[in-house]
Structure formats: C-alpha cells, structure tokens
Amino acid sequence: MLRTVPSRIDPLPLVATLAAGAAFVVVSIWAAHVLNAPDAPAPARPAPPPPVDVTASAQLFGAKPDDRRDTIQLLGVLAFDARRAAAIVSVGGEAARVVSLGAAIGEAAKLAEVRARSIVVDRHGTQREVALPATEKANAFVR
C-alpha cells in the first residue's frame, strides 16, 4: 500500500510563480488592447506660410522691381571692338532695335557692357546680365 508522507511545502515559490503568471496575463491583455485600438486621427495640416514678397527686398537697396513693360530680350550682339559694340534688343515685346554701348534701353536702363553671348544692363546702379536665348543652330557668326 501507498503511504503518503506529509511534507511541508514552502509557499513562497508557489506564490511567486502565481504572481508572475498573473503579471504575464495582465501584460498580455494590455498589449492586445493597445494593438487592437483604432489609430488616432492625423493632426490637421497647418496652413502654408504666405508667399515671400520679393519686391520688398528689391526695394530695400533702392532698386525698383522689374515691370513686364521693362523686360529686355536680347536678340543679337554686334561687337566690332570694345568701344564700338551694340546689341539688338526688344523692350517689353516691342519691335527690335539696335542699341549702342552706353545708350538708353527702355525708360531707366542703359547698355553698360556687351559680351560675346550676353549684355550687361545698368538700371539705377544695379547691373543685370541678359543672355542670348539658347539655339541649336545659329544663323550667323561675326568675329
């Protein structure tokens, strides 16, 4: 016959095991709840900043902003030597005309310099380079 031997079981490891198991169950339930929760709505996009006013910065140093009627288009360059240079320009979409070095272009600009593929226009002390439009095949070259 079997005989049971009364033994004394230490309750501390049993309590620790039950507490760890309970903690595991609680953490598992919490993780399942967090992972199954719906996503929070995306925050509203902030309004875009207003565009930068470049005319104010141009007037900061005394230059007036360019108007469409003062738009200079370079159509050709005539450079015989450094002192006798000219350019074929169109101002504000008007008919093309020849302007010699130092002559007025439009209302407030003058031809300051003629280069091989561009001109330099001086407008109230502000110099700006205007280049010839790019072409694949030029009609004439003069040297």
C-alpha positions in Angstrom: 0.0 0.0 0.0 1.0 3.5 -0.7 1.6 5.7 2.0 1.6 9.5 1.8 4.2 11.2 3.6 3.2 14.5 5.0 5.7 17.1 3.8 6.0 20.7 4.3 5.8 22.7 1.1 7.4 26.2 1.1 4.6 28.6 -0.1 7.0 31.3 -1.2 8.0 29.8 -4.7 4.4 28.9 -5.3 3.2 32.5 -4.6 6.0 34.0 -6.7 5.0 31.7 -9.6 1.4 32.6 -9.4 2.2 36.3 -9.2 4.5 36.1 -12.3 1.7 34.2 -14.2 -0.9 36.8 -13.2 1.5 39.6 -14.3 2.1 37.9 -17.6 -1.7 37.6 -18.2 -2.3 41.3 -17.4 0.5 42.5 -19.7 -0.7 40.2 -22.5 -4.3 41.6 -22.2 -3.0 45.2 -22.1 -0.8 44.6 -25.2 -3.7 43.1 -27.1 -5.9 46.1 -26.1 -3.3 48.6 -27.3 -2.6 46.8 -30.6 -6.2 46.5 -31.4 -7.2 50.1 -30.6 -8.0 52.3 -33.6 -5.4 54.8 -34.7 -5.7 58.3 -33.6 -6.8 60.7 -36.3 -3.9 62.5 -38.1 -3.4 66.1 -36.9 -4.7 68.8 -39.3 -2.0 70.2 -41.6 -1.0 73.7 -40.7 -1.8 76.4 -43.2 1.0 77.1 -45.6 3.1 80.2 -44.9 2.3 83.3 -47.0 4.5 83.7 -50.1 7.6 85.8 -49.7 7.4 89.3 -51.1 10.5 89.7 -53.3 9.6 93.3 -54.3 10.1 94.5 -50.7 13.6 93.1 -50.7 14.4 94.6 -54.1 13.4 98.0 -52.8 15.5 97.6 -49.7 18.6 98.6 -51.6 16.9 101.3 -53.7 16.2 99.3 -56.9 12.7 99.3 -58.3 11.3 95.9 -59.1 11.2 95.0 -62.8 7.9 95.6 -64.6 6.7 93.5 -67.5 6.9 96.5 -69.8 10.6 96.9 -69.0 11.5 93.3 -69.8 14.6 93.3 -72.1 15.1 90.5 -74.5 18.4 90.1 -76.3 18.1 89.2 -79.9 21.7 89.7 -81.2 25.1 91.1 -80.4 27.2 93.3 -82.7 30.7 93.6 -81.3 33.2 95.1 -83.7 35.7 96.1 -80.9 35.5 97.1 -77.2 34.4 100.7 -78.0 32.1 100.1 -80.9 29.7 97.4 -79.6 26.0 97.3 -80.0 23.1 94.9 -79.2 19.8 94.1 -80.9 17.2 94.2 -78.2 13.4 94.2 -77.7 11.9 96.0 -74.7 8.6 94.9 -73.4 7.7 93.0 -76.6 8.1 96.0 -78.9 9.9 95.9 -82.2 13.6 95.1 -82.1 16.1 97.9 -82.3 19.9 98.4 -82.3 21.3 100.0 -79.1 24.9 101.2 -78.9 27.1 100.9 -75.9 26.1 103.5 -73.2 22.8 104.3 -74.9 19.4 104.1 -73.1 17.3 100.9 -73.2 13.8 101.5 -72.1 12.9 104.1 -69.5 15.6 103.8 -66.9 18.2 101.4 -68.2 21.3 101.7 -70.3 23.6 99.3 -72.1 26.7 99.1 -69.8 28.6 96.2 -71.5 28.5 93.9 -74.5 29.9 90.4 -74.2 30.1 87.5 -76.6 26.8 85.9 -75.8 25.2 88.5 -73.4 24.9 92.1 -72.5 25.0 93.9 -69.1 22.2 96.4 -68.4 22.6 99.1 -65.8 19.4 100.2 -64.1 19.9 102.8 -61.4 23.2 101.4 -60.4 22.0 97.8 -60.4 23.7 95.7 -63.1 22.0 92.7 -64.6 23.2 90.3 -67.3 20.8 89.4 -70.1 21.9 86.4 -72.2 21.1 85.4 -75.7 18.4 82.6 -75.9 19.9 79.2 -76.5 19.7 78.0 -80.1 20.8 74.7 -81.6 21.9 76.2 -84.9 22.9 79.8 -85.1 22.3 81.8 -88.4 25.5 83.8 -88.4 28.7 84.4 -86.6 30.7 87.5 -86.9 34.2 87.8 -85.5 
